[in-house]
Amino acid sequence: MGQMEDLRAFVLIVENESIGKAAEMEGIAKSAMSRKLRLLEERLGTGLITRTTRQWSLTSAGQSYFAHAQRIISALDEADAEIGNAQLDSGGDIVLAAPLHYGTQVLSQRLVAFSKDHPNIRLNVDFEDRFVDLVSEQYDLAIRISQPVDSSLVARKIGETRHVFCASPSYLESAPKITLPSGLRGHKIIQHGRAKRFKWRFCPKGERTTEVSLRSNFNSNNGDMLIRAAIAGLGVARVPDFLAEPALKTGNLVRVLACCEPPSLQISMVYPAAHHQPKRVRMLMDYLLDKPPGAA
């Protein structure tokens, strides 16, 4: 930083053709400005300005150095202005990652609205079900559905979700009544993933958490497919509430064992704790906090 200050001082002296005027413009003593010039010349090992009581002129080295100094300062000022203006008008890119179905079903509407309100910001959105490495993959922000565990990340809560158990009315009419989690062993089960045998966790109100071993009749790693299978009457599915909500509202699906649903999971915006967030990213986070995805 000291070298840049000396460089700027030298340019100011040359442009004003006076150490005194340059000192006055900087608001410092003339002796202090003279010292900056002397230190610069000592560091370079050559004189830059020839000074007498009546004459003032640049040496050949001073002329060359002045031309370089002007270009350096101009480039630095241009860079400062560009970054400053980007912060001021909130322009630029935001790279965001979010879970596939939460992104398409819930988050997308808010992102479109934000993009309309801020046309100078370009959103780059990846919807996929994996934990991205924000630093190495250069993401500004990620949406995660889990309890925060990574201390290197800052998490800001924007909502909650929980798994619900549901089936179609037609399936429930023809199947045994479901009153207890253990009763699911006598039902057709729709499972996320490829496992044929697995355990579902239940949390009855006021009772201990229990797990029930089940066997699937239909498997898929796609949430939309699970919903379609449940609506078609293929059995009981366990899916996130935001995924089931449209079908529950229309009556195509009915919630079962609502008293035994597992605890909710936190939906958070996360970003690296050690990174400064540009204004545009902070604006998006504030927007999602002010108008949480899924809110009316």
C-alpha positions in Angstrom: 0.0 0.0 0.0 2.9 2.4 0.8 4.4 2.0 -2.7 1.0 2.9 -4.3 0.7 5.9 -2.1 4.2 7.0 -3.2 3.3 6.4 -6.8 0.2 8.5 -6.5 2.2 11.2 -4.8 4.7 11.3 -7.6 2.0 11.5 -10.3 0.3 14.3 -8.3 3.6 16.3 -8.1 4.2 15.9 -11.8 0.7 16.8 -12.8 0.8 20.0 -10.6 4.4 20.7 -11.3 4.8 21.5 -7.7 5.5 19.6 -4.5 3.7 22.3 -2.5 0.5 22.2 -4.6 0.5 18.4 -4.5 0.9 18.5 -0.7 -1.9 21.0 -0.4 -4.2 18.8 -2.5 -3.4 15.8 -0.3 -3.8 17.8 2.9 -0.3 17.1 4.2 2.7 19.1 4.9 5.1 20.0 2.0 7.9 18.3 3.9 5.9 15.1 4.1 5.3 15.2 0.3 9.0 15.8 -0.3 9.8 12.8 1.8 7.5 10.6 -0.3 9.3 11.6 -3.4 12.7 11.1 -1.8 11.8 7.6 -0.6 10.5 6.7 -4.0 13.7 7.9 -5.7 15.8 6.0 -3.1 13.9 2.8 -3.7 14.3 3.1 -7.4 17.9 4.1 -7.1 17.6 7.1 -9.5 16.4 10.6 -9.6 13.0 11.3 -11.1 12.8 15.1 -10.9 15.5 17.7 -11.3 14.8 20.6 -9.0 16.5 24.0 -8.6 15.2 27.2 -7.1 13.8 28.3 -10.4 13.5 25.2 -12.6 11.6 21.9 -12.3 11.8 19.1 -14.8 11.6 15.3 -15.2 14.6 13.3 -15.8 14.5 10.7 -18.6 13.9 8.0 -15.9 11.2 10.2 -14.4 9.4 10.6 -17.8 9.4 6.9 -18.3 8.3 6.2 -14.7 5.5 8.8 -14.9 4.1 7.2 -18.1 4.1 3.8 -16.3 2.7 5.2 -13.1 -0.2 6.9 -15.0 -1.2 3.6 -16.6 -1.0 1.7 -13.3 -3.1 4.2 -11.4 -5.6 4.4 -14.2 -6.0 0.7 -14.4 -6.4 0.4 -10.6 -8.9 3.2 -10.5 -10.9 1.6 -13.3 -10.9 -1.7 -11.5 -12.0 0.0 -8.3 -14.8 1.8 -10.1 -16.0 -1.4 -11.9 -16.2 -3.4 -8.7 -17.7 -0.5 -6.8 -20.4 0.0 -9.4 -21.1 -3.7 -9.5 -21.7 -3.5 -5.7 -23.7 -0.4 -6.1 -26.1 -1.5 -8.8 -26.0 -5.1 -7.5 -25.2 -6.5 -11.0 -23.4 -9.7 -11.7 -23.8 -13.5 -11.4 -25.1 -15.6 -8.6 -24.4 -19.4 -8.7 -26.9 -21.3 -6.6 -27.4 -25.0 -5.9 -30.6 -26.5 -4.5 -32.2 -30.0 -4.1 -34.0 -31.1 -7.2 -37.6 -31.4 -6.1 -37.6 -28.6 -3.5 -36.0 -26.4 -6.2 -38.6 -27.1 -8.9 -41.7 -27.4 -6.7 -41.0 -24.6 -4.2 -38.0 -22.5 -4.8 -38.3 -21.8 -8.6 -41.3 -19.4 -8.2 -39.3 -17.2 -5.8 -36.2 -17.2 -8.0 -38.2 -16.2 -11.0 -39.8 -13.3 -9.1 -36.4 -12.2 -7.8 -34.9 -12.3 -11.2 -37.8 -10.1 -12.6 -37.2 -7.6 -9.8 -33.4 -7.5 -10.4 -32.7 -7.7 -14.1 -29.0 -6.8 -13.6 -28.4 -10.0 -11.7 -28.0 -13.2 -13.6 -29.0 -16.3 -11.7 -27.2 -19.6 -12.5 -29.3 -22.3 -10.8 -28.4 -26.0 -10.4 -31.2 -28.3 -9.1 -29.7 -31.7 -8.1 -29.8 -34.0 -5.1 -26.2 -33.8 -4.0 -24.2 -31.8 -1.5 -22.0 -29.5 -3.6 -18.7 -28.3 -2.4 -19.4 -24.5 -2.4 -15.7 -23.5 -2.4 -14.1 -25.9 -4.9 -17.1 -25.8 -7.2 -17.5 -22.0 -6.9 -21.1 -21.8 -5.7 -22.2 -18.5 -4.0 -25.0 -20.2 -2.1 -26.7 -23.5 -1.6 -30.1 -24.6 -0.2 -29.9 -27.6 2.0 -32.5 -29.7 3.8 -30.9 -31.0 7.0 -29.8 -30.0 10.4 -26.6 -27.8 10.0 -23.5 -29.9 10.8 -20.7 -28.2 8.9 -19.0 -25.5 11.0 -17.3 -24.1 8.0 -20.6 -22.9 6.6 -23.0 -20.2 7.7 -26.6 -21.4 7.7 -29.7 -19.1 7.6 -33.0 -20.8 8.0 -35.7 -20.2 5.5 -38.2 -22.9 6.4 -38.9 -26.4 7.5 -40.1 -29.6 6.0 -41.0 -33.1 7.2 -41.8 -36.5 5.7 -45.4 -37.4 5.5 -47.0 -40.8 4.9 -49.8 -40.8 2.3 -51.8 -43.0 -0.1 -54.6 -42.6 -2.5 -58.2 -42.8 -1.3 -58.8 -45.8 -3.7 -55.9 -47.7 -2.1 -57.0 -47.0 1.4 -60.6 -48.1 0.7 -59.4 -51.6 -0.4 -56.6 -52.0 2.1 -56.6 -52.7 5.9 -57.1 -49.7 8.1 -53.8 -48.0 9.2 -53.9 -47.2 12.9 -50.3 -48.0 14.0 -46.9 -47.8 12.3 -46.5 -51.6 12.7 -49.6 -52.0 10.7 -47.8 -50.9 7.5 -46.2 -54.4 7.4 -49.5 -55.6 5.9 -49.5 -52.9 3.2 -47.9 -52.2 -0.2 -45.1 -49.7 0.3 -43.6 -47.2 -2.1 -39.9 -46.5 -1.3 -37.5 -43.8 -2.3 -34.3 -45.4 -3.7 -33.5 -49.0 -4.7 -33.6 -50.8 -1.3 -36.1 -53.6 -1.1 -35.9 -53.9 2.6 -35.5 -50.9 4.9 -36.8 -49.2 8.0 -39.1 -46.2 8.3 -38.8 -44.1 11.5 -41.9 -42.9 13.4 -42.3 -40.4 16.2 -45.7 -40.9 18.0 -46.5 -37.8 20.1 -45.5 -38.4 23.7 -43.9 -41.7 23.0 -40.4 -43.0 22.0 -39.3 -43.0 18.4 -39.8 -46.4 16.8 -38.6 -48.0 13.6 -40.5 -50.4 11.5 -38.9 -52.8 9.0 -40.7 -52.8 5.7 -40.4 -54.3 2.2 -41.2 -52.3 -0.9 -43.5 -53.0 -3.8 -42.4 -50.1 -5.9 -39.1 -48.1 -5.9 -37.9 -44.9 -7.5 -35.2 -42.3 -6.8 -37.5 -39.6 -8.3 -40.0 -37.8 -6.0 -42.5 -37.1 -8.8 -42.5 -40.8 -9.6 -43.3 -41.6 -6.0 -46.2 -39.3 -6.0 -47.5 -40.6 -9.3 -47.3 -44.2 -8.0 -49.1 -43.3 -4.8 -51.9 -41.5 -6.7 -52.2 -44.6 -8.9 -53.0 -46.7 -5.8 -49.7 -48.6 -5.7 -49.4 -48.3 -1.9 -48.2 -46.0 0.9 -45.4 -43.5 0.2 -43.2 -41.5 2.5 -42.4 -38.2 0.8 -41.5 -34.6 1.8 -44.6 -32.5 2.6 -43.8 -29.9 -0.1 -43.9 -32.7 -2.7 -47.2 -34.2 -1.4 -49.0 -30.9 -0.8 -50.5 -30.4 -4.2 -52.0 -33.9 -4.3 -53.2 -33.6 -0.7 -55.0 -30.4 -1.5 -56.8 -31.9 -4.4 -57.7 -35.1 -2.5 -55.7 -37.3 -4.8 -53.7 -38.4 -1.8 -54.6 -38.7 1.9 -52.3 -38.3 4.8 -52.0 -41.4 7.1 -50.3 -41.8 10.5 -50.0 -38.0 10.9 -49.6 -38.4 14.6 -46.4 -40.4 14.0 -44.5 -38.3 11.5 -40.8 -37.8 12.2 -39.4 -34.4 13.3 -39.1 -31.6 10.8 -35.9 -30.8 9.0 -34.5 -27.3 8.6 -34.3 -25.7 5.2 -31.3 -23.4 5.1 -29.3 -21.1 2.8 -25.7 -21.9 3.4 -22.4 -20.2 2.3 -18.8 -20.4 3.4 -18.1 -18.7 6.7 -14.8 -17.3 5.5 -16.1 -15.7 2.4 -17.5 -12.1 2.0 -20.8 -12.2 0.3 -21.3 -9.7 -2.6 -24.2 -7.4 -2.3 -26.2 -9.2 -4.9 -26.0 -12.5 -3.0 -27.0 -10.7 0.2 -30.0 -9.3 -1.6 -31.1 -12.7 -2.7 -30.7 -14.1 0.8 -32.7 -11.2 2.3 -35.4 -11.7 -0.4 -35.8 -15.4 0.5 -35.9 -14.5 4.2 -38.5 -11.8 3.6 -40.5 -14.0 1.3 -39.8 -17.6 2.3 -40.3 -20.2 -0.5 -43.6 -21.9 -0.1 -45.2 -19.0 1.9 -48.5 -17.6 0.7 
